[in-house]
Amino acid sequence: MTWRFVGANFDQMHMNTNLEWLADHPDCEVVALCDEEPETSTGSFERAVSDLDLPDDRVYDDLDRCLEASAPDVVVGCPRNSLHAEFVERVAAYDVGVAIEKPLAHSLEDADRMLEAMADDLFVVNWPVAWDPVKHEVKRLVEEGTIGEIIEVQYYGGNAGAPPEGSWFYDPDAGGGSMADYLGYGATFSTWFRGGELPKAVYADAYVPEDLAVDVQSSTSCRYEEGLSTLQTTWRLLTNPWEIQPQPAKGYELVGSEGAISTRERGVPIRVTTEERPEGYAVEPAPLEARYETLATYLVHCLETDSEPQGPADPAFCREAQRIVETARRSVERGERLALAE
């Protein structure tokens, strides 16, 4: 069976990669593209139309007309963070599946709107690193008890920053800032590694330069029953990590009761230390299961097996992890440690 997909809204830079995955999958067809604000996509919408060689009658600037005419099975959407809930509610009216770009939502309130709207249809969150074999290998090592019980996670994520001229990433009302951009990664994947465990309380701080309206650095401390975890974000790296791994390296450090795991050591994808091997050893990640190779393979798996998304792809799971992000945002505003938001 060939599944029909629409790509809609190009605010997030990952849309072109998502469409490439769909175009390369033998069971997927991109039947239409839509962008209601192509001027904000910095050319990515036009590039997608050209790459897919779509005729004019399959290119739209109105989402409703696009969905009515193209009748997709799934809509892959990359709107800016603040528009996720509105976008999903519009698409839900057509009784089709949705894959929304990370993070799940701009707020917990928006997340709940989206979950309600998509209660009866396929709903997936696309974290680009969910298709990274390193993350799955770390999860496997933890589940096998390699380092015992996790007692601490340190996360450092970011990039070199986007050009601020006209970019919604520098608009706080649109969901801009390094915290909104990257804390969701740390919160979601640290929660996944910890088997769903959430902190009791959160304290966060952020740095907003005088010439900007959003933060370029943030630090979040999560208080668990048995200790602390720290999640840091930045737009001040020398290089973008998808081009050259910066210094300091981005990634995760997991401290367990019987060892530790790092994805931040140069030269090896994963390094493990244990009580039996305190000098440490490198681990090469196993090949991904076919369903985890790309967003396209995962969506096809869910459609063909009529299965619900799991882990970081599951919006309900992401909603729980987003409680950390929501509490961190409120903590920055109030300047105090807060109990985890509900």
N, C-alpha and C positions, 0 to 999 in steps of 0.2 A: 504494500500500500504506500502511496505517496501522500505525505502530510503537507498541508498548505500553511505557509507562514507569511506574515506581514511584519516588516520592520517599521516602527513608528517612533518618531522623535529622536533627534541625534545630539542631544545636549551632552551626553557622556561619550567620551572618546572610544569606548569599547564596542560601540555598535558595529563598526566596520568589520572587526574581527568576528563578532557574532554572526554577521551575515556571510562572511567567508566560510565559516564552519557549516552553516546551513546549505550554502551553495555546493559545498564539496560532499555533502552526505547524499548517498543514492536514494534515500527515502524521503528527502525534503525538497520542497520547491518554494522559493520566495516568489509569491504571486503578486506582491505590490509593496511599494514603499510610500511612506507619508512623513512629511515634516511640516508642521504648521508655522514654524519659525525658522526657516532654513538659514536666515542671516546669523543665527547663533551657533550654527554647527561648524563654522570655520572651514567650509568646503567639504566636510565629510559626507554630507547628504549627496552632493553632486558627484563625488567620487564613487559612492555606492551605486548610484544610478548608472554611471558609466561602467563600473566593474561588472555589474550584473546584466548590462546591456538590455535594460528594460525599455519597452516602448512607452511613449508619452501617456497612453491611456491606462498605464499601470503605475503612474507616479501622481501622487496627490498632495494637496496642501490643506485638506480637510479630513480629519480622522473619521468622522461619521460617514462621509461619502465613500471613503476608502474601504471601510469595513462592510458597508452595505453592498458594494460592488464586487469585492474580492472574496468574501465568504471564507476567511481563513479558519484553520483549526486552532492556531496559536498566534498571538501577537507578541513579538519581542519588542519591548519598549525601553528607551533610554532617555526619559525626560529628566530635567534637573530635579534635585532632591525634593524641593518644596512642592512639586507637581505630581509626585508619585500617586498620592491618594486620588486626586482628581482624574488622572489618567486611567488608573485601574477601574474606577467606578464607571467611567465612560465605556471602556472596553467590556466590562462585565455585562452591560446591557445587551450585548450581542451573543451572550452565552458561548463564549470561546475561551480557550486557555490563555494565560498570560505568563510571560517570563519577564520580570522586571529587573533592571540593573541594580546592583548594590548601591547604597544600603537599602534595606527594606523600605524605610520611610523617613520623613523629616522629624516625626515625633511619635510617641506611643499612641496618641489619639489618631493620627493618620494611619498607623499600622492597624489599629482595630477597625477603622473604616474599610481598609483593603481586605482584611481577613473576612469581614462580614460580606463584602461584595462578592468575593470569590469562593464562598463556602461550598458551592456545588460544582466548581470547575477546576481544572488543573491550574495551579498557581506555584510558580518556581521563582526563587531569587538567584540571580546570576552573580556569584562572587568569582571573578576570573581565576583566583588561586584555588578554587574548589576543583579545578581540573589539573592541578599540579601534583605529580606523584610524591613529592616530598611531604606535603601535608598529610596525605593518606598513609605514608610510611610512618610518620610520627604518631598518628592515631593508632596504627597497628602496634607499634612498640609500646605505647602506653597501655593499650588493652591487654597485651600479653604480660604485663606486669614487669617489664624490663627495668623500670626505675622505681617500682613500688607505687605508693600513693602520691599523687601530685600535691605538693604543698606550696608551690610558687610558680608563677609564670611571668616572665618578663618579655614585653613586646616592644619593638621599635620599628615604626613604619613611616614612610613618607616619600617625597620626591623633591626635585629641584624647584618646584613651583611653576605654575602656568603664567604666561604673560598677563598682567592684570588688566590691560586695556580692553574693556568691553566684555570681560569674562564673567559669567554668572558665578564662577567659583569664588569670586571676591565680593559677592553680594550676600550678606547674612540672611536676608529674607528669602533668598533662593536656596539656602542650604549650603552656603560656601564656608570655607575655612578648613584648616588642616585637621581639626578634630572631627568635623562632619565627614571629611574625605577619608580618613584613615582609622579613626577609633573603632568604627564598626568592624573592621577586619580583626583588630586585636580582641575586642569584646566577643565577637562571634566565634572565632577559632579557638581562643583560650577556653571559652565555655564548652566547645565541642571536645577539646582535648581533656577537659575535666569531667566529661560525662554528664554535662548539663548542670553541674554545680554553679550556683550564683553567689556573689558576695552578699554580706549583710549590710554593708555601707560603702560609700564611695566619697572620696575627696578628690577634687580636680582643680587645676589652675591652667591658665592659658595666657599666651603673650600676643597682644594685638599691637603692631607698630603704629606710630602716630599717623603715618600716611596711608593706612589701610583701615578697612572696616571689619576685617575678620582676623582670626588668629593665624599665625604661621607656626606656632608651637603649642603643644599641650602635654600635660602630664596628669595621669589618672592613677590614683592609688585605690585598690579594691581590698576591703577588709573581709576576709573569710573567717570561718570558725577557727581555723588552725594557722592563720597567718595572713600575709599580704601578697598581692600581685601588682605589678606596675605596667601601665600601658602608655607609651609615649608616641606622639605624632609630630611630624615636622614637614615644612616646605622649604627647609634651608639646607638640603643636601647639595653637595657639589655636583653630583651627577644624578640622572634618573636611573633607578635600579634596573629597569628593563633594558638599559643600554650598557651601563657600567656599574657594577656593584660598588656603592659608595663607601666611604669611611666616615663614621662607623657604619658597619653593615646592617641592613634591615633584616628582621626576622624574629625568631622566638627562641627563648631559653626556658626550658622546663626543668624545674628542680623537684625531684621526688624524694621519698623517704629512703630510697636505696640507690640513687644515682641521678643522672641529669642528661638532658638531650639539648643540643644546640643546632639551629639551622643558620647560625650567623658566622661560622668559622670559614674563612677563605680557603678555597682549595678542596673542600669536601662538602657534599650536599647536607649530610647529617653527621654529627659527632655525638657519640654516647660514652658516658663514663658510668661505671658501676662499682659497687664495693669489691667485686671480684676482679675488675679490671680498671683500677683507678687511673691508669695512664690514658685510658680512653681508646676508642676505635672508631673508624669511619664506617658509615652504613650507606650503601647505594640503594635508593628506593626501587622497589619492585615495579614492574610495568603496571599501569592502571588497568583495572577491569574496563572492558570495552565501553560500558555505559558512562564511565567517568572521564573519557578522553576529552570531550568538549561539551559545551552547552548543547550542541545539536544532538550528540549521541545520548545525552541524558534526557532531553525532551522526548526523543523517539522512544527510549526505553520506557518512560512513564506512560506515553501514549499507547504503545503496543501492549504493555502489561497491565494497563489500567491501575498503576501503582502510585501511591502518594510519594512526594519528594521526602528525602531524609536529610538529617544533619543540617549543614549550612544552606542547603538548597530549599529547606522547608521554611516557609514564612512564619509558621507558628513557633518554630525553634528560634528563628531570627528575632521575633518579637520579644521573646524572653531575654535574649542577649542584648537587645536594644535597651532594656531597662538600665543597663550599665551606662550606655551612651546618654540616655535621658537624664539620669542622675548626675552624671559628670557635667552636663550642660547647666543644670540647675545649680550645682555646686559652684561652678565658675561664677555664675550670676550672684550667688549669695555669699560666697567666700567662706563656706563652712562645710564640714563633713555631713552627709545626709544619708538617711536610711534608703535602701534601694527602692526606687520608684516602682509603683504597682502598675 
